[in-house]
Amino acid sequence: MRTPLCERLGIEFPIFAFTHCRDVVAAVSNAGGLGVLGAVGFSAEQLEIELKWIDEHVGDKPYGVDIVIPGKYEGKGMDDPAELEAKLRAMVPPEHRAFAKRLLAEHGVPELPEGTQTRELLGWTAATAGPQIEVMLKHPKVKLVANALGTPPAEIIREIQQSGRLVGALCGSVKHALAHKAAGVDFVIAQGGEGGGHTGDIGSIVLWPQVIDAVSPLPVLAAGGIGDGRQMAAALMLGAQGVWTGSIWLTVDEAEAAPAAKQSLLAATSHDTVRSRAWTGKPCRMLRNDWTEAWERPENPKPLGMPLQFMVTADAVSRTNRYAAKAQAVAFNPVGQVVGLMNEERSVRDVIRQLVEDYVDAVDRFEQLQPKDV
Ligand SMILES: Cc1cc2nc3c(=O)[nH]c(=O)nc-3n(C[C@H](O)[C@H](O)[C@H](O)COP(=O)(O)O)c2cc1C
């Protein structure tokens, strides 16, 4: 299962793990996969602290960083983060903020303690992702950079490649994949709509082969819905050079999350998710609850675009995280349909071991299907 992309990155297994949690990044890289830290929620200063910690916990193993520069967003073209934030804040209608506050009050979610700071503009603009890139380029063990939404700007692709790292981008359609290829990325991540992501609604089994054919010989990582080794075998058999996973790392022992949030995920079935714009402004998959339903009702405010909607919901994210046990009916629980396979809390090492064993069993079973005298 060691593909050419594994060789280039120096990893044992073609398992790529997207996570916002540094402990998971380190554990995946130490277990032979490649942990990728989602940087969107960190300021440049926080990111430096996280990467330094990972450097100290991965020995000589490589890891990756994921940034978010969408193709389209409000305020695109503005370079100064403070100016951008002030302009965006002025664009948020007061009735959206009032509606969000009312929903939390109706569900009995307490206010944050006085003086608690909540960041409303995350790293999802060129102005806020730029300083994150400067930070990651100072960490030699970061061997891979991925962009979540849209084709990374050409100068960023060049800068990352000139530093000796691989750069790629997520896509949900052949059109996106071809745009990434034309911009010169080193690999593409084809993410099916069942995954916990923002890229589109075409299912994985339909999307992966189309993208693989369209960008060949560029390596493709298959994402969206992968939770066991049989799916990994299918992805590699379709021509992918690895699997890019997200949801399955949300409930591992090492993942930092409130017990109530983990419990919601462990109890959920594959029927319990919805693609919604209610938290970030772009459609992403999450557990359906009173919050997602409220933002769908015609009489209520419509979700704003990215990054404005998160300026409305940042307070709710902090409050529902802090008071998770009381707040699950209105909490943000982003996850893909694979949540139906996530039924117990396990260690990262155990998840990787199981993925690899199930992959080997699947390949063996396939070989046994062949007539013996051929
Ligand atoms: C909680 C969560 C947050 C995510 N945030 C990002 C992100 O910031 N950037 C990104 O490129 N992808 C993000 N994704 C998508 C993952 O990178 C990955 O493509 C997706 O999880 C694959 O589908 P799966 O969840 O079915 O494994 C996120 C996924 C989840 C579950």
The ligand as an SDF file (V2000), in Angstrom:
LIG
                    3D

 31 33  0  0  0  0  0  0  0  0999 V2000
  -14.8040   18.8280   11.9320 C   0  0  0  0  0  0  0  0  0  0  0  0
  -14.2620   18.9870   10.5420 C   0  0  0  0  0  0  0  0  0  0  0  0
  -13.6660   20.1830   10.1770 C   0  0  0  0  0  0  0  0  0  0  0  0
  -13.1140   20.3280    8.9090 C   0  0  0  0  0  0  0  0  0  0  0  0
  -12.4590   21.4720    8.6010 N   0  0  0  0  0  0  0  0  0  0  0  0
  -11.7380   21.5290    7.4650 C   0  0  0  0  0  0  0  0  0  0  0  0
  -10.8440   22.6150    7.2250 C   0  0  0  0  0  0  0  0  0  0  0  0
  -10.7320   23.5460    8.0150 O   0  0  0  0  0  0  0  0  0  0  0  0
  -10.0940   22.5580    6.1020 N   0  0  0  0  0  0  0  0  0  0  0  0
  -10.1720   21.4980    5.2210 C   0  0  0  0  0  0  0  0  0  0  0  0
   -9.4430   21.4790    4.2290 O   0  0  0  0  0  0  0  0  0  0  0  0
  -11.0320   20.4990    5.4040 N   0  0  0  0  0  0  0  0  0  0  0  0
  -11.7840   20.4740    6.5260 C   0  0  0  0  0  0  0  0  0  0  0  0
  -12.6020   19.3980    6.7370 N   0  0  0  0  0  0  0  0  0  0  0  0
  -12.7080   18.3440    5.7140 C   0  0  0  0  0  0  0  0  0  0  0  0
  -11.5630   17.3230    5.8450 C   0  0  0  0  0  0  0  0  0  0  0  0
  -10.3460   17.8930    5.4020 O   0  0  0  0  0  0  0  0  0  0  0  0
  -11.8220   16.0700    5.0140 C   0  0  0  0  0  0  0  0  0  0  0  0
  -11.7850   16.3790    3.6490 O   0  0  0  0  0  0  0  0  0  0  0  0
  -13.1420   15.4030    5.3060 C   0  0  0  0  0  0  0  0  0  0  0  0
  -13.3330   15.2940    6.6890 O   0  0  0  0  0  0  0  0  0  0  0  0
  -13.1620   14.0200    4.6410 C   0  0  0  0  0  0  0  0  0  0  0  0
  -14.4040   13.3820    4.8390 O   0  0  0  0  0  0  0  0  0  0  0  0
  -14.7310   12.4700    6.1240 P   0  0  0  0  0  0  0  0  0  0  0  0
  -15.0230   13.4380    7.2140 O   0  0  0  0  0  0  0  0  0  0  0  0
  -15.8720   11.6770    5.7010 O   0  0  0  0  0  0  0  0  0  0  0  0
  -13.4710   11.6720    6.4090 O   0  0  0  0  0  0  0  0  0  0  0  0
  -13.1960   19.2590    7.9810 C   0  0  0  0  0  0  0  0  0  0  0  0
  -13.8270   18.0730    8.3460 C   0  0  0  0  0  0  0  0  0  0  0  0
  -14.3720   17.9180    9.6040 C   0  0  0  0  0  0  0  0  0  0  0  0
  -15.0220   16.6110    9.9660 C   0  0  0  0  0  0  0  0  0  0  0  0
  1  2  1  0
  2  3  1  0
  2 30  2  0
  3  4  2  0
  4  5  1  0
  4 28  1  0
  5  6  2  0
  6  7  1  0
  6 13  1  0
  7  8  2  0
  7  9  1  0
  9 10  1  0
 10 11  2  0
 10 12  1  0
 12 13  2  0
 13 14  1  0
 14 15  1  0
 14 28  1  0
 15 16  1  0
 16 17  1  0
 16 18  1  0
 18 19  1  0
 18 20  1  0
 20 21  1  0
 20 22  1  0
 22 23  1  0
 23 24  1  0
 24 25  2  0
 24 26  1  0
 24 27  1  0
 28 29  2  0
 29 30  1  0
 30 31  1  0
M  END
$$$$
